[in-house]
């Protein structure tokens, strides 16, 4: 019985994580965004070039390169 409760709670946690990921990862290719530059507190302009399961691929116009960013480091303009 305890095992079943643990299994249900793990499934619930996974369902919530998937739901949050869908909300966070709602980016479209070509969309202009702000990206947080690695290792600093500065934000720069960028354009979404793709999305993976866990990251957002963004062309960072300030640094003139494309990179994978965690969703919490990307915000819609």
N, CA, C and O atoms as a CHARMM CRD file, in Angstrom:
* protein
*
  308
    1    1 UNK  N      0.83000  -1.19900   0.00000 PROA 1      0.00000
    2    1 UNK  CA     0.00000   0.00000   0.00000 PROA 1      0.00000
    3    1 UNK  C      0.87200   1.26000   0.00000 PROA 1      0.00000
    4    1 UNK  O      0.60200   2.19400  -0.75600 PROA 1      0.00000
    5    2 UNK  N      1.89300   1.29700   0.82000 PROA 2      0.00000
    6    2 UNK  CA     2.77200   2.45900   0.86800 PROA 2      0.00000
    7    2 UNK  C      3.46000   2.64200  -0.49000 PROA 2      0.00000
    8    2 UNK  O      3.61200   3.76700  -0.96700 PROA 2      0.00000
    9    3 UNK  N      3.87100   1.53900  -1.10200 PROA 3      0.00000
   10    3 UNK  CA     4.50900   1.62500  -2.41400 PROA 3      0.00000
   11    3 UNK  C      3.57400   2.28000  -3.43200 PROA 3      0.00000
   12    3 UNK  O      4.01100   3.09500  -4.24400 PROA 3      0.00000
   13    4 UNK  N      2.30200   1.92600  -3.38700 PROA 4      0.00000
   14    4 UNK  CA     1.33000   2.50300  -4.32000 PROA 4      0.00000
   15    4 UNK  C      1.19600   4.00400  -4.10000 PROA 4      0.00000
   16    4 UNK  O      1.06700   4.75500  -5.06600 PROA 4      0.00000
   17    5 UNK  N      1.22400   4.45100  -2.86000 PROA 5      0.00000
   18    5 UNK  CA     1.12800   5.87600  -2.57800 PROA 5      0.00000
   19    5 UNK  C      2.35700   6.61500  -3.10200 PROA 5      0.00000
   20    5 UNK  O      2.24300   7.71200  -3.64800 PROA 5      0.00000
   21    6 UNK  N      3.52500   6.01300  -2.93500 PROA 6      0.00000
   22    6 UNK  CA     4.73500   6.63200  -3.45100 PROA 6      0.00000
   23    6 UNK  C      4.69300   6.69900  -4.97200 PROA 6      0.00000
   24    6 UNK  O      5.12400   7.69100  -5.56000 PROA 6      0.00000
   25    7 UNK  N      4.18200   5.66000  -5.61000 PROA 7      0.00000
   26    7 UNK  CA     4.09700   5.63600  -7.06700 PROA 7      0.00000
   27    7 UNK  C      3.15800   6.72600  -7.56800 PROA 7      0.00000
   28    7 UNK  O      3.46200   7.41400  -8.54300 PROA 7      0.00000
   29    8 UNK  N      2.01500   6.88300  -6.90000 PROA 8      0.00000
   30    8 UNK  CA     1.06200   7.91200  -7.30900 PROA 8      0.00000
   31    8 UNK  C      1.66900   9.29200  -7.12900 PROA 8      0.00000
   32    8 UNK  O      1.51600  10.14700  -8.00200 PROA 8      0.00000
   33    9 UNK  N      2.35300   9.53000  -6.02400 PROA 9      0.00000
   34    9 UNK  CA     2.91300  10.84900  -5.82000 PROA 9      0.00000
   35    9 UNK  C      4.03700  11.13800  -6.81900 PROA 9      0.00000
   36    9 UNK  O      4.19500  12.28800  -7.22800 PROA 9      0.00000
   37   10 UNK  N      4.80500  10.15400  -7.21900 PROA 10     0.00000
   38   10 UNK  CA     5.82600  10.36800  -8.24000 PROA 10     0.00000
   39   10 UNK  C      5.17100  10.71200  -9.56800 PROA 10     0.00000
   40   10 UNK  O      5.63700  11.59900 -10.28300 PROA 10     0.00000
   41   11 UNK  N      4.08600  10.00800  -9.90200 PROA 11     0.00000
   42   11 UNK  CA     3.37000  10.30800 -11.14900 PROA 11     0.00000
   43   11 UNK  C      2.79300  11.71100 -11.10400 PROA 11     0.00000
   44   11 UNK  O      2.80700  12.42100 -12.10900 PROA 11     0.00000
   45   12 UNK  N      2.28800  12.11500  -9.95300 PROA 12     0.00000
   46   12 UNK  CA     1.72500  13.45500  -9.81100 PROA 12     0.00000
   47   12 UNK  C      2.81100  14.50100  -9.99800 PROA 12     0.00000
   48   12 UNK  O      2.60100  15.49800 -10.68900 PROA 12     0.00000
   49   13 UNK  N      3.95900  14.28300  -9.39300 PROA 13     0.00000
   50   13 UNK  CA     5.07900  15.22000  -9.52700 PROA 13     0.00000
   51   13 UNK  C      5.50500  15.31800 -10.98500 PROA 13     0.00000
   52   13 UNK  O      5.75300  16.41700 -11.48200 PROA 13     0.00000
   53   14 UNK  N      5.59300  14.19700 -11.67000 PROA 14     0.00000
   54   14 UNK  CA     5.98200  14.20000 -13.07500 PROA 14     0.00000
   55   14 UNK  C      4.95300  14.95100 -13.91200 PROA 14     0.00000
   56   14 UNK  O      5.32000  15.71300 -14.80600 PROA 14     0.00000
   57   15 UNK  N      3.67400  14.74400 -13.63400 PROA 15     0.00000
   58   15 UNK  CA     2.61700  15.43700 -14.37900 PROA 15     0.00000
   59   15 UNK  C      2.71300  16.94300 -14.17500 PROA 15     0.00000
   60   15 UNK  O      2.54000  17.71100 -15.12100 PROA 15     0.00000
   61   16 UNK  N      2.98600  17.36800 -12.95000 PROA 16     0.00000
   62   16 UNK  CA     3.11700  18.79700 -12.66300 PROA 16     0.00000
   63   16 UNK  C      4.34000  19.36100 -13.37400 PROA 16     0.00000
   64   16 UNK  O      4.28000  20.46300 -13.92100 PROA 16     0.00000
   65   17 UNK  N      5.44600  18.62600 -13.37700 PROA 17     0.00000
   66   17 UNK  CA     6.65200  19.08500 -14.05900 PROA 17     0.00000
   67   17 UNK  C      6.40700  19.23400 -15.55600 PROA 17     0.00000
   68   17 UNK  O      6.86900  20.20100 -16.16100 PROA 17     0.00000
   69   18 UNK  N      5.69600  18.30300 -16.15700 PROA 18     0.00000
   70   18 UNK  CA     5.39200  18.38700 -17.58600 PROA 18     0.00000
   71   18 UNK  C      4.51400  19.59400 -17.86900 PROA 18     0.00000
   72   18 UNK  O      4.72500  20.30700 -18.85000 PROA 18     0.00000
   73   19 UNK  N      3.52700  19.82200 -17.00500 PROA 19     0.00000
   74   19 UNK  CA     2.63800  20.97300 -17.17800 PROA 19     0.00000
   75   19 UNK  C      3.41300  22.28100 -17.07000 PROA 19     0.00000
   76   19 UNK  O      3.20100  23.18900 -17.87300 PROA 19     0.00000
   77   20 UNK  N      4.30000  22.38800 -16.09700 PROA 20     0.00000
   78   20 UNK  CA     5.10300  23.59700 -15.95000 PROA 20     0.00000
   79   20 UNK  C      6.03300  23.78300 -17.14100 PROA 20     0.00000
   80   20 UNK  O      6.20600  24.90400 -17.61900 PROA 20     0.00000
   81   21 UNK  N      6.63300  22.70300 -17.62600 PROA 21     0.00000
   82   21 UNK  CA     7.52700  22.79000 -18.77800 PROA 21     0.00000
   83   21 UNK  C      6.77400  23.30400 -20.00600 PROA 21     0.00000
   84   21 UNK  O      7.30800  24.10300 -20.77400 PROA 21     0.00000
   85   22 UNK  N      5.53000  22.84400 -20.19000 PROA 22     0.00000
   86   22 UNK  CA     4.74200  23.30700 -21.33600 PROA 22     0.00000
   87   22 UNK  C      4.44700  24.79400 -21.23100 PROA 22     0.00000
   88   22 UNK  O      4.44600  25.49700 -22.24200 PROA 22     0.00000
   89   23 UNK  N      4.19400  25.28500 -20.01000 PROA 23     0.00000
   90   23 UNK  CA     3.94800  26.71200 -19.82500 PROA 23     0.00000
   91   23 UNK  C      5.22400  27.51400 -20.08000 PROA 23     0.00000
   92   23 UNK  O      5.19500  28.54800 -20.74700 PROA 23     0.00000
   93   24 UNK  N      6.33700  27.02800 -19.54300 PROA 24     0.00000
   94   24 UNK  CA     7.60300  27.74000 -19.66300 PROA 24     0.00000
   95   24 UNK  C      8.11800  27.68300 -21.09900 PROA 24     0.00000
   96   24 UNK  O      8.64700  28.67700 -21.59700 PROA 24     0.00000
   97   25 UNK  N      7.97600  26.56000 -21.76500 PROA 25     0.00000
   98   25 UNK  CA     8.57700  26.34200 -23.07200 PROA 25     0.00000
   99   25 UNK  C      7.65200  26.76400 -24.21800 PROA 25     0.00000
  100   25 UNK  O      7.70600  26.17900 -25.30000 PROA 25     0.00000
  101   26 UNK  N      6.82900  27.74400 -23.99500 PROA 26     0.00000
  102   26 UNK  CA     5.89600  28.19500 -25.01900 PROA 26     0.00000
  103   26 UNK  C      6.55100  29.27800 -25.88300 PROA 26     0.00000
  104   26 UNK  O      6.05100  30.40000 -25.96000 PROA 26     0.00000
  105   27 UNK  N      7.65900  28.94300 -26.52400 PROA 27     0.00000
  106   27 UNK  CA     8.37500  29.87500 -27.37800 PROA 27     0.00000
  107   27 UNK  C      8.23100  29.44100 -28.82800 PROA 27     0.00000
  108   27 UNK  O      8.16200  28.24700 -29.12000 PROA 27     0.00000
  109   28 UNK  N      8.18500  30.40500 -29.73000 PROA 28     0.00000
  110   28 UNK  CA     8.07300  30.13000 -31.15500 PROA 28     0.00000
  111   28 UNK  C      9.37400  30.52700 -31.84700 PROA 28     0.00000
  112   28 UNK  O     10.01000  31.50900 -31.46300 PROA 28     0.00000
  113   29 UNK  N      9.76600  29.77300 -32.85500 PROA 29     0.00000
  114   29 UNK  CA    10.96100  30.10500 -33.62700 PROA 29     0.00000
  115   29 UNK  C     10.75000  31.47200 -34.27200 PROA 29     0.00000
  116   29 UNK  O      9.70800  31.73500 -34.87100 PROA 29     0.00000
  117   30 UNK  N     11.75000  32.33500 -34.14200 PROA 30     0.00000
  118   30 UNK  CA    11.67700  33.68600 -34.68500 PROA 30     0.00000
  119   30 UNK  C     11.17500  34.71800 -33.68500 PROA 30     0.00000
  120   30 UNK  O     11.17300  35.91300 -33.98000 PROA 30     0.00000
  121   31 UNK  N     10.75300  34.27600 -32.51600 PROA 31     0.00000
  122   31 UNK  CA    10.24200  35.18700 -31.48800 PROA 31     0.00000
  123   31 UNK  C     11.39600  35.94700 -30.83400 PROA 31     0.00000
  124   31 UNK  O     12.42500  35.35800 -30.50200 PROA 31     0.00000
  125   32 UNK  N     11.22100  37.25700 -30.65200 PROA 32     0.00000
  126   32 UNK  CA    12.24600  38.06000 -29.99000 PROA 32     0.00000
  127   32 UNK  C     12.11000  37.89200 -28.48000 PROA 32     0.00000
  128   32 UNK  O     11.01000  37.95100 -27.93100 PROA 32     0.00000
  129   33 UNK  N     13.25200  37.68000 -27.82000 PROA 33     0.00000
  130   33 UNK  CA    13.26500  37.43100 -26.38000 PROA 33     0.00000
  131   33 UNK  C     14.43400  38.16300 -25.73200 PROA 33     0.00000
  132   33 UNK  O     15.33300  38.66200 -26.40900 PROA 33     0.00000
  133   34 UNK  N     14.39900  38.21200 -24.41400 PROA 34     0.00000
  134   34 UNK  CA    15.53900  38.64200 -23.60700 PROA 34     0.00000
  135   34 UNK  C     16.21300  37.38300 -23.09900 PROA 34     0.00000
  136   34 UNK  O     15.53600  36.45400 -22.66000 PROA 34     0.00000
  137   35 UNK  N     17.53800  37.33700 -23.15300 PROA 35     0.00000
  138   35 UNK  CA    18.28700  36.20000 -22.61300 PROA 35     0.00000
  139   35 UNK  C     19.27800  36.69700 -21.57100 PROA 35     0.00000
  140   35 UNK  O     19.91000  37.73900 -21.73900 PROA 35     0.00000
  141   36 UNK  N     19.40000  35.93800 -20.50300 PROA 36     0.00000
  142   36 UNK  CA    20.35000  36.28700 -19.44900 PROA 36     0.00000
  143   36 UNK  C     21.72600  35.77800 -19.85500 PROA 36     0.00000
  144   36 UNK  O     21.90200  34.59000 -20.12100 PROA 36     0.00000
  145   37 UNK  N     22.68700  36.67200 -19.89900 PROA 37     0.00000
  146   37 UNK  CA    24.04900  36.29500 -20.26500 PROA 37     0.00000
  147   37 UNK  C     24.67100  35.45600 -19.15400 PROA 37     0.00000
  148   37 UNK  O     24.51900  35.76300 -17.97200 PROA 37     0.00000
  149   38 UNK  N     25.35800  34.41500 -19.53800 PROA 38     0.00000
  150   38 UNK  CA    25.95500  33.47600 -18.59700 PROA 38     0.00000
  151   38 UNK  C     26.97800  34.15300 -17.69600 PROA 38     0.00000
  152   38 UNK  O     27.84200  34.89500 -18.16300 PROA 38     0.00000
  153   39 UNK  N     26.86700  33.88600 -16.39000 PROA 39     0.00000
  154   39 UNK  CA    27.84300  34.38900 -15.43600 PROA 39     0.00000
  155   39 UNK  C     27.67300  35.84800 -15.04600 PROA 39     0.00000
  156   39 UNK  O     28.49700  36.37900 -14.30100 PROA 39     0.00000
  157   40 UNK  N     26.63500  36.50500 -15.52400 PROA 40     0.00000
  158   40 UNK  CA    26.39700  37.91000 -15.18800 PROA 40     0.00000
  159   40 UNK  C     24.92000  38.11200 -14.85900 PROA 40     0.00000
  160   40 UNK  O     24.10800  37.19300 -14.96600 PROA 40     0.00000
  161   41 UNK  N     24.59800  39.33200 -14.45900 PROA 41     0.00000
  162   41 UNK  CA    23.19300  39.67300 -14.21500 PROA 41     0.00000
  163   41 UNK  C     22.62300  40.51300 -15.34900 PROA 41     0.00000
  164   41 UNK  O     21.58400  41.15300 -15.18800 PROA 41     0.00000
  165   42 UNK  N     23.29800  40.51500 -16.49200 PROA 42     0.00000
  166   42 UNK  CA    22.83200  41.33000 -17.61400 PROA 42     0.00000
  167   42 UNK  C     21.94900  40.50400 -18.55400 PROA 42     0.00000
  168   42 UNK  O     22.10700  39.29000 -18.68400 PROA 42     0.00000
  169   43 UNK  N     21.02300  41.20000 -19.19700 PROA 43     0.00000
  170   43 UNK  CA    20.11600  40.57700 -20.15600 PROA 43     0.00000
  171   43 UNK  C     20.36100  41.19900 -21.51400 PROA 43     0.00000
  172   43 UNK  O     20.57300  42.40800 -21.61400 PROA 43     0.00000
  173   44 UNK  N     20.33500  40.39600 -22.55500 PROA 44     0.00000
  174   44 UNK  CA    20.53900  40.88500 -23.91000 PROA 44     0.00000
  175   44 UNK  C     19.41400  40.45300 -24.82800 PROA 44     0.00000
  176   44 UNK  O     18.62200  39.57500 -24.48700 PROA 44     0.00000
  177   45 UNK  N     19.34900  41.07000 -25.98700 PROA 45     0.00000
  178   45 UNK  CA    18.32900  40.74000 -26.98900 PROA 45     0.00000
  179   45 UNK  C     18.70100  39.44000 -27.68400 PROA 45     0.00000
  180   45 UNK  O     19.87800  39.11400 -27.84200 PROA 45     0.00000
  181   46 UNK  N     17.68100  38.71100 -28.09400 PROA 46     0.00000
  182   46 UNK  CA    17.92600  37.49400 -28.84300 PROA 46     0.00000
  183   46 UNK  C     16.70500  37.07600 -29.62900 PROA 46     0.00000
  184   46 UNK  O     15.63000  37.66100 -29.49900 PROA 46     0.00000
  185   47 UNK  N     16.88700  36.04900 -30.45100 PROA 47     0.00000
  186   47 UNK  CA    15.80800  35.50100 -31.27100 PROA 47     0.00000
  187   47 UNK  C     15.81700  33.98600 -31.09700 PROA 47     0.00000
  188   47 UNK  O     16.86500  33.34900 -31.20200 PROA 47     0.00000
  189   48 UNK  N     14.64500  33.41400 -30.83200 PROA 48     0.00000
  190   48 UNK  CA    14.51900  31.97100 -30.65600 PROA 48     0.00000
  191   48 UNK  C     14.75800  31.29000 -32.00000 PROA 48     0.00000
  192   48 UNK  O     14.12500  31.63200 -32.99900 PROA 48     0.00000
  193   49 UNK  N     15.67800  30.32200 -32.01700 PROA 49     0.00000
  194   49 UNK  CA    15.96800  29.57800 -33.24400 PROA 49     0.00000
  195   49 UNK  C     15.53000  28.12400 -33.14000 PROA 49     0.00000
  196   49 UNK  O     15.53900  27.40000 -34.13600 PROA 49     0.00000
  197   50 UNK  N     15.14600  27.68900 -31.93500 PROA 50     0.00000
  198   50 UNK  CA    14.68600  26.31900 -31.75700 PROA 50     0.00000
  199   50 UNK  C     14.40700  26.02400 -30.29800 PROA 50     0.00000
  200   50 UNK  O     14.75000  26.81000 -29.41500 PROA 50     0.00000
  201   51 UNK  N     13.77900  24.88000 -30.05300 PROA 51     0.00000
  202   51 UNK  CA    13.45100  24.46300 -28.69200 PROA 51     0.00000
  203   51 UNK  C     13.75400  22.97900 -28.57300 PROA 51     0.00000
  204   51 UNK  O     13.37600  22.19100 -29.43900 PROA 51     0.00000
  205   52 UNK  N     14.44000  22.59700 -27.49400 PROA 52     0.00000
  206   52 UNK  CA    14.65700  21.18500 -27.19200 PROA 52     0.00000
  207   52 UNK  C     13.75000  20.81900 -26.02700 PROA 52     0.00000
  208   52 UNK  O     12.94100  21.63600 -25.58700 PROA 52     0.00000
  209   53 UNK  N     13.87900  19.60300 -25.52800 PROA 53     0.00000
  210   53 UNK  CA    13.02100  19.16000 -24.43000 PROA 53     0.00000
  211   53 UNK  C     13.24300  19.98100 -23.16200 PROA 53     0.00000
  212   53 UNK  O     12.30200  20.21100 -22.40200 PROA 53     0.00000
  213   54 UNK  N     14.47900  20.42500 -22.92600 PROA 54     0.00000
  214   54 UNK  CA    14.78600  21.13500 -21.68800 PROA 54     0.00000
  215   54 UNK  C     15.35200  22.52700 -21.87900 PROA 54     0.00000
  216   54 UNK  O     15.44800  23.28000 -20.91000 PROA 54     0.00000
  217   55 UNK  N     15.72500  22.89100 -23.07900 PROA 55     0.00000
  218   55 UNK  CA    16.39900  24.16500 -23.31500 PROA 55     0.00000
  219   55 UNK  C     15.76500  24.92200 -24.47600 PROA 55     0.00000
  220   55 UNK  O     15.04500  24.35800 -25.30000 PROA 55     0.00000
  221   56 UNK  N     16.05700  26.21200 -24.51100 PROA 56     0.00000
  222   56 UNK  CA    15.61600  27.07100 -25.59700 PROA 56     0.00000
  223   56 UNK  C     16.86300  27.49700 -26.36300 PROA 56     0.00000
  224   56 UNK  O     17.80200  28.03200 -25.77400 PROA 56     0.00000
  225   57 UNK  N     16.87500  27.26400 -27.67000 PROA 57     0.00000
  226   57 UNK  CA    18.00800  27.65500 -28.50500 PROA 57     0.00000
  227   57 UNK  C     17.75500  29.08800 -28.96700 PROA 57     0.00000
  228   57 UNK  O     16.75400  29.37800 -29.62100 PROA 57     0.00000
  229   58 UNK  N     18.69300  29.98500 -28.61000 PROA 58     0.00000
  230   58 UNK  CA    18.51900  31.40800 -28.89000 PROA 58     0.00000
  231   58 UNK  C     19.78400  31.96700 -29.53100 PROA 58     0.00000
  232   58 UNK  O     20.89800  31.66300 -29.10400 PROA 58     0.00000
  233   59 UNK  N     19.59600  32.79300 -30.57000 PROA 59     0.00000
  234   59 UNK  CA    20.69900  33.55300 -31.13200 PROA 59     0.00000
  235   59 UNK  C     20.80200  34.83100 -30.31000 PROA 59     0.00000
  236   59 UNK  O     19.90900  35.67700 -30.35300 PROA 59     0.00000
  237   60 UNK  N     21.88000  34.96600 -29.57200 PROA 60     0.00000
  238   60 UNK  CA    22.10900  36.12500 -28.71000 PROA 60     0.00000
  239   60 UNK  C     22.74100  37.22800 -29.55600 PROA 60     0.00000
  240   60 UNK  O     23.89900  37.12300 -29.96000 PROA 60     0.00000
  241   61 UNK  N     21.96900  38.28900 -29.82300 PROA 61     0.00000
  242   61 UNK  CA    22.45100  39.36700 -30.69500 PROA 61     0.00000
  243   61 UNK  C     23.58300  40.16600 -30.05200 PROA 61     0.00000
  244   61 UNK  O     24.43700  40.70200 -30.75900 PROA 61     0.00000
  245   62 UNK  N     23.60000  40.24900 -28.74100 PROA 62     0.00000
  246   62 UNK  CA    24.63900  41.01400 -28.04400 PROA 62     0.00000
  247   62 UNK  C     25.98600  40.31100 -28.15600 PROA 62     0.00000
  248   62 UNK  O     26.99900  40.94600 -28.44900 PROA 62     0.00000
  249   63 UNK  N     25.99900  39.01100 -27.92600 PROA 63     0.00000
  250   63 UNK  CA    27.25100  38.24800 -27.97400 PROA 63     0.00000
  251   63 UNK  C     27.54200  37.68700 -29.36000 PROA 63     0.00000
  252   63 UNK  O     28.61800  37.13600 -29.59700 PROA 63     0.00000
  253   64 UNK  N     26.58700  37.82500 -30.27400 PROA 64     0.00000
  254   64 UNK  CA    26.71300  37.37700 -31.65400 PROA 64     0.00000
  255   64 UNK  C     27.00800  35.87400 -31.73700 PROA 64     0.00000
  256   64 UNK  O     27.90200  35.44200 -32.46500 PROA 64     0.00000
  257   65 UNK  N     26.23300  35.08600 -30.97000 PROA 65     0.00000
  258   65 UNK  CA    26.36000  33.64300 -31.04200 PROA 65     0.00000
  259   65 UNK  C     25.04400  32.98700 -30.65400 PROA 65     0.00000
  260   65 UNK  O     24.18100  33.59800 -30.02400 PROA 65     0.00000
  261   66 UNK  N     24.91400  31.72000 -31.04900 PROA 66     0.00000
  262   66 UNK  CA    23.72200  30.95300 -30.73200 PROA 66     0.00000
  263   66 UNK  C     24.05000  29.98700 -29.60000 PROA 66     0.00000
  264   66 UNK  O     25.12600  29.38900 -29.57400 PROA 66     0.00000
  265   67 UNK  N     23.12400  29.84300 -28.67600 PROA 67     0.00000
  266   67 UNK  CA    23.37100  28.94900 -27.55600 PROA 67     0.00000
  267   67 UNK  C     22.09300  28.37300 -26.99900 PROA 67     0.00000
  268   67 UNK  O     20.99600  28.81300 -27.34200 PROA 67     0.00000
  269   68 UNK  N     22.24200  27.38400 -26.13800 PROA 68     0.00000
  270   68 UNK  CA    21.11000  26.77200 -25.44900 PROA 68     0.00000
  271   68 UNK  C     20.98000  27.41000 -24.07400 PROA 68     0.00000
  272   68 UNK  O     21.94900  27.48100 -23.31800 PROA 68     0.00000
  273   69 UNK  N     19.79500  27.86600 -23.76200 PROA 69     0.00000
  274   69 UNK  CA    19.54500  28.55600 -22.49300 PROA 69     0.00000
  275   69 UNK  C     18.46600  27.82900 -21.72200 PROA 69     0.00000
  276   69 UNK  O     17.50700  27.32400 -22.30600 PROA 69     0.00000
  277   70 UNK  N     18.62400  27.77500 -20.39800 PROA 70     0.00000
  278   70 UNK  CA    17.58600  27.24200 -19.53700 PROA 70     0.00000
  279   70 UNK  C     16.35900  28.16200 -19.62600 PROA 70     0.00000
  280   70 UNK  O     16.51000  29.37400 -19.77500 PROA 70     0.00000
  281   71 UNK  N     15.16600  27.60600 -19.53700 PROA 71     0.00000
  282   71 UNK  CA    13.96100  28.41300 -19.69700 PROA 71     0.00000
  283   71 UNK  C     13.86800  29.60000 -18.73400 PROA 71     0.00000
  284   71 UNK  O     13.30100  30.63300 -19.08800 PROA 71     0.00000
  285   72 UNK  N     14.41100  29.46700 -17.53700 PROA 72     0.00000
  286   72 UNK  CA    14.34500  30.57700 -16.58000 PROA 72     0.00000
  287   72 UNK  C     15.26700  31.72200 -16.97200 PROA 72     0.00000
  288   72 UNK  O     15.18700  32.80500 -16.39000 PROA 72     0.00000
  289   73 UNK  N     16.14800  31.49800 -17.95800 PROA 73     0.00000
  290   73 UNK  CA    17.04900  32.55000 -18.43300 PROA 73     0.00000
  291   73 UNK  C     16.57300  33.17600 -19.74300 PROA 73     0.00000
  292   73 UNK  O     17.32600  33.89400 -20.40000 PROA 73     0.00000
  293   74 UNK  N     15.33400  32.90800 -20.11600 PROA 74     0.00000
  294   74 UNK  CA    14.74700  33.46400 -21.33100 PROA 74     0.00000
  295   74 UNK  C     13.40100  34.08500 -20.97800 PROA 74     0.00000
  296   74 UNK  O     12.58000  33.46100 -20.30600 PROA 74     0.00000
  297   75 UNK  N     13.17800  35.31700 -21.43200 PROA 75     0.00000
  298   75 UNK  CA    11.89500  35.98100 -21.21000 PROA 75     0.00000
  299   75 UNK  C     11.43300  36.63800 -22.49600 PROA 75     0.00000
  300   75 UNK  O     12.24000  37.15400 -23.27000 PROA 75     0.00000
  301   76 UNK  N     10.12800  36.61400 -22.71800 PROA 76     0.00000
  302   76 UNK  CA     9.55200  37.24700 -23.90900 PROA 76     0.00000
  303   76 UNK  C      9.68900  38.74200 -23.79700 PROA 76     0.00000
  304   76 UNK  O      9.49100  39.30300 -22.72000 PROA 76     0.00000
  305   77 UNK  N     10.02800  39.40600 -24.90000 PROA 77     0.00000
  306   77 UNK  CA    10.15700  40.86500 -24.93400 PROA 77     0.00000
  307   77 UNK  C      8.80600  41.50800 -24.75300 PROA 77     0.00000
  308   77 UNK  O      8.70200  42.73500 -24.75100 PROA 77     0.00000
